[in-house]
Amino acid sequence: MKYFKRLFFAALLAVSAIFLVACGSTTSDNGKYVYKAEKEQIKSILKDQGATDEQLEKVIDQFSLTMTIEIKDTKAKMIFEMKALGESKEKTIDLKADQKAKTLEGGKDKVKYKIDGDVLTLDVSKADSSDYEVFSFFKDAKFKRQK
């Protein structure tokens, strides 16, 4: 009887461990991921718009760009917040999320994403969009998960 109890307890422990590991492996991508553009990237954007180096040096500290991606099951949204010269603008784009295929879709554009730890990156190399300048900006963006 003593050995039977030990054997039963060991089997129960093994089954519990397998159950806990199996349940813990179903992680989701749900969450809020934030990217704050660095000054050099903002300078590059403004330079492409025709600003001179002299103009940039005077006003670069008055610009900030924050992008947020929020994923909740099959829905997602991307929020752009730009502060420039004392004014603030915000734009929200509703997206569809496919967490199994790791894609975000808005209109005719579909972009793959990857999550490594708490960092989300977008794979815009295969993005099929007429707005290439916007997608090229996301090429090096690393969105950090907010808790």
Disulfide bonds with the S-S distance in Angstrom:
none
